[in-house]
Amino acid sequence: MANEKLNTRCCVVGGGPAGMMLGYLLARAGVDVIVLEKHADFLRDFRGDTIHPSTMQCLYELGLLEAFLKRPHQEVREVGADISGKRYEIADFSHLPVHKRCIAFMPQWHFLDFLAEEARTLPNFKLRMETEVTDLLWDGHRIAGVRARHGDGRLDIRADLVVGCDGRHSTVRAKAGLQVSDQGAPMDVLWMRIPKATETEGGTLGYIGADGFLVMLDRGDYWQCAFVIAKDGFDAVKEQGIESFRDRLVRINPAIAENVKALVSFDDVKLLTVTVDRVQRWYRPGLLCIGDCAHAMSPIGGVGINLAIQDAVAAANILAEPLRDGPAAVGLLDDVQQRRQWPAKMTQGLQIFLQNKFIKPLLASRTAPKAPLAVKLLNWFPPLRRIPARIIGMGFRPEHIRCREVLTPPGKKS
Ligand SMILES: Cc1cc2nc3c(=O)[nH]c(=O)nc-3n(C[C@H](O)[C@H](O)[C@H](O)COP(=O)(O)OP(=O)(O)OC[C@H]3O[C@@H](n4cnc5c(N)ncnc54)[C@H](O)[C@@H]3O)c2cc1C
């Protein structure tokens, strides 16, 4: 078993949206950074697909938006839902004060590939795939790096700062002993692909009926679908059989009667458990947690990727300059938490309100739901639709790129 030892200024654990963005921004600012990702590629399905205006604004500020938009994606300016057979318009993104006034639906692997390709052009950036962090290295009470597994080998990386971006089941967070408080989620999500007969076949984003709640994301020649079920309810769904499940989907959206035949067995349906939680303290000396590692988000509003990106931008704004010169003081890690915990808490609060007020009763009842008054008001008065668009598209505290780009000649370290 080969042992490798490396030193770096910042070691980012996890190559999801938070980790890739932070790695890119720190390297762009002249900080030596190594990102470790346990998978061999980014080609994992069933992850968030929604890139919001706040994220695209950051890409615009970085000069990357044009290249990003060349990747396969669909743009949505208005979002609506079908509730018991009637269409309601809910959010209108076309008035937001940003460069790109829409949501871009892009499979997450394209987004992460894009960030990785851009980051690899920077001399301070290293990405190690198939490298799974298993433990932390300590100097007394200070976290001084990570221990990782790569194939049969072991890798020790000593770093002035470790950033946990390893998601909702974070190893880094557990090994650091950071306390997590579960906020509760009454639902899980079943995720599946439903093919289209033609690419132009359209549809609405959300369908809500007596048989449940179905979200359909247009991915060109198929829909990526999310079906919301009661927490731990997948076994009960399976007991009823795949035919009964298909019938249920068709009762919610009769237009997909032919398309759902592609779901042959429950092997075509994946369970994604929903968690809403957050750590009390996002840091310890030598370690910071951001993204889902600090606050796992519910899929409501499709905001998780975007919050993770905003955390990364804020962390880079606060830490890049000091990290270029040496270790970041603990006070700066606290500054990152102070800046980002409020938007995370506010967003989770709203998600929990919507979960308890609408989704929980919907999952418990088998009667056709009526549109809530708020949804009716949004449908009747179009200017009101700018409010949910603002909350979803921009978040509670939109971040801007403030860390300076430092150009290092290729091959030369800062
Ligand atoms: C059902 C469901 C649907 C969702 N839909 C959406 C949506 O449409 N839009 C949206 O914005 N958000 C959505 N979310 C939320 C979103 O997926 C997350 O909030 C977002 O991905 C968080 O990004 P992250 O970078 O913090 O963590 P992750 O995306 O979880 O990335 C963590 C990375 O760390 C890697 N990793 C884990 N452990 C280790 C280790 N020990 N060593 C090395 N690498 C490791 C993982 O492989 C992964 O690549 C959804 C969530 C759920 C549950």
Ligand as a Chemical Component Dictionary entry (heavy atoms), coordinates in Angstrom:
data_LIG
# 
_chem_comp.id                   LIG 
_chem_comp.type                 NON-POLYMER 
_chem_comp.pdbx_formal_charge   0 
_chem_comp.three_letter_code    LIG 
# 
loop_
_chem_comp_atom.comp_id 
_chem_comp_atom.atom_id 
_chem_comp_atom.alt_atom_id 
_chem_comp_atom.type_symbol 
_chem_comp_atom.charge 
_chem_comp_atom.model_Cartn_x 
_chem_comp_atom.model_Cartn_y 
_chem_comp_atom.model_Cartn_z 
_chem_comp_atom.pdbx_ordinal 
LIG C1  C1  C 0 -34.051 14.838 -3.753 1  
LIG C2  C2  C 0 -33.242 16.084 -3.815 2  
LIG C3  C3  C 0 -33.383 16.919 -4.917 3  
LIG C4  C4  C 0 -32.674 18.115 -4.974 4  
LIG N1  N1  N 0 -32.869 18.929 -6.037 5  
LIG C5  C5  C 0 -32.220 20.104 -6.080 6  
LIG C6  C6  C 0 -32.383 20.972 -7.197 7  
LIG O1  O1  O 0 -33.117 20.684 -8.158 8  
LIG N2  N2  N 0 -31.684 22.138 -7.197 9  
LIG C7  C7  C 0 -30.841 22.481 -6.177 10 
LIG O2  O2  O 0 -30.243 23.573 -6.231 11 
LIG N3  N3  N 0 -30.642 21.664 -5.130 12 
LIG C8  C8  C 0 -31.303 20.488 -5.066 13 
LIG N4  N4  N 0 -31.101 19.659 -4.001 14 
LIG C9  C9  C 0 -30.110 20.028 -2.980 15 
LIG C10 C10 C 0 -28.685 19.950 -3.563 16 
LIG O3  O3  O 0 -28.466 18.681 -4.156 17 
LIG C11 C11 C 0 -27.635 20.209 -2.498 18 
LIG O4  O4  O 0 -28.043 21.257 -1.649 19 
LIG C12 C12 C 0 -26.288 20.603 -3.141 20 
LIG O5  O5  O 0 -25.855 19.605 -4.023 21 
LIG C13 C13 C 0 -25.221 20.841 -2.075 22 
LIG O6  O6  O 0 -23.956 21.007 -2.672 23 
LIG P1  P1  P 0 -22.631 20.641 -1.872 24 
LIG O7  O7  O 0 -21.496 20.917 -2.790 25 
LIG O8  O8  O 0 -22.655 21.303 -0.555 26 
LIG O9  O9  O 0 -22.753 19.092 -1.552 27 
LIG P2  P2  P 0 -22.936 17.774 -2.574 28 
LIG O10 O10 O 0 -23.569 18.246 -3.805 29 
LIG O11 O11 O 0 -23.554 16.783 -1.733 30 
LIG O12 O12 O 0 -21.434 17.445 -2.888 31 
LIG C14 C14 C 0 -20.620 16.755 -1.959 32 
LIG C15 C15 C 0 -19.488 16.091 -2.721 33 
LIG O13 O13 O 0 -18.567 15.539 -1.797 34 
LIG C16 C16 C 0 -18.195 14.228 -2.218 35 
LIG N5  N5  N 0 -17.788 13.505 -1.003 36 
LIG C17 C17 C 0 -18.593 13.055 -0.014 37 
LIG N6  N6  N 0 -17.870 12.479 0.949  38 
LIG C18 C18 C 0 -16.573 12.565 0.572  39 
LIG C19 C19 C 0 -15.338 12.149 1.157  40 
LIG N7  N7  N 0 -15.298 11.538 2.357  41 
LIG N8  N8  N 0 -14.182 12.378 0.488  42 
LIG C20 C20 C 0 -14.203 13.008 -0.728 43 
LIG N9  N9  N 0 -15.344 13.408 -1.326 44 
LIG C21 C21 C 0 -16.512 13.210 -0.678 45 
LIG C22 C22 C 0 -19.450 13.693 -2.885 46 
LIG O14 O14 O 0 -19.158 12.645 -3.776 47 
LIG C23 C23 C 0 -19.978 14.945 -3.608 48 
LIG O15 O15 O 0 -19.429 15.079 -4.888 49 
LIG C24 C24 C 0 -31.791 18.467 -3.923 50 
LIG C25 C25 C 0 -31.625 17.606 -2.836 51 
LIG C26 C26 C 0 -32.360 16.433 -2.772 52 
LIG C27 C27 C 0 -32.201 15.525 -1.596 53 
# 
loop_
_chem_comp_bond.comp_id 
_chem_comp_bond.atom_id_1 
_chem_comp_bond.atom_id_2 
_chem_comp_bond.value_order 
_chem_comp_bond.pdbx_ordinal 
LIG C1  C2  SING 1  
LIG C2  C3  SING 2  
LIG C2  C26 DOUB 3  
LIG C3  C4  DOUB 4  
LIG C4  N1  SING 5  
LIG C4  C24 SING 6  
LIG N1  C5  DOUB 7  
LIG C5  C6  SING 8  
LIG C5  C8  SING 9  
LIG C6  O1  DOUB 10 
LIG C6  N2  SING 11 
LIG N2  C7  SING 12 
LIG C7  O2  DOUB 13 
LIG C7  N3  SING 14 
LIG N3  C8  DOUB 15 
LIG C8  N4  SING 16 
LIG N4  C9  SING 17 
LIG N4  C24 SING 18 
LIG C9  C10 SING 19 
LIG C10 O3  SING 20 
LIG C10 C11 SING 21 
LIG C11 O4  SING 22 
LIG C11 C12 SING 23 
LIG C12 O5  SING 24 
LIG C12 C13 SING 25 
LIG C13 O6  SING 26 
LIG O6  P1  SING 27 
LIG P1  O7  DOUB 28 
LIG P1  O8  SING 29 
LIG P1  O9  SING 30 
LIG O9  P2  SING 31 
LIG P2  O10 DOUB 32 
LIG P2  O11 SING 33 
LIG P2  O12 SING 34 
LIG O12 C14 SING 35 
LIG C14 C15 SING 36 
LIG C15 O13 SING 37 
LIG C15 C23 SING 38 
LIG O13 C16 SING 39 
LIG C16 N5  SING 40 
LIG C16 C22 SING 41 
LIG N5  C17 SING 42 
LIG N5  C21 SING 43 
LIG C17 N6  DOUB 44 
LIG N6  C18 SING 45 
LIG C18 C19 SING 46 
LIG C18 C21 DOUB 47 
LIG C19 N7  SING 48 
LIG C19 N8  DOUB 49 
LIG N8  C20 SING 50 
LIG C20 N9  DOUB 51 
LIG N9  C21 SING 52 
LIG C22 O14 SING 53 
LIG C22 C23 SING 54 
LIG C23 O15 SING 55 
LIG C24 C25 DOUB 56 
LIG C25 C26 SING 57 
LIG C26 C27 SING 58 
# 
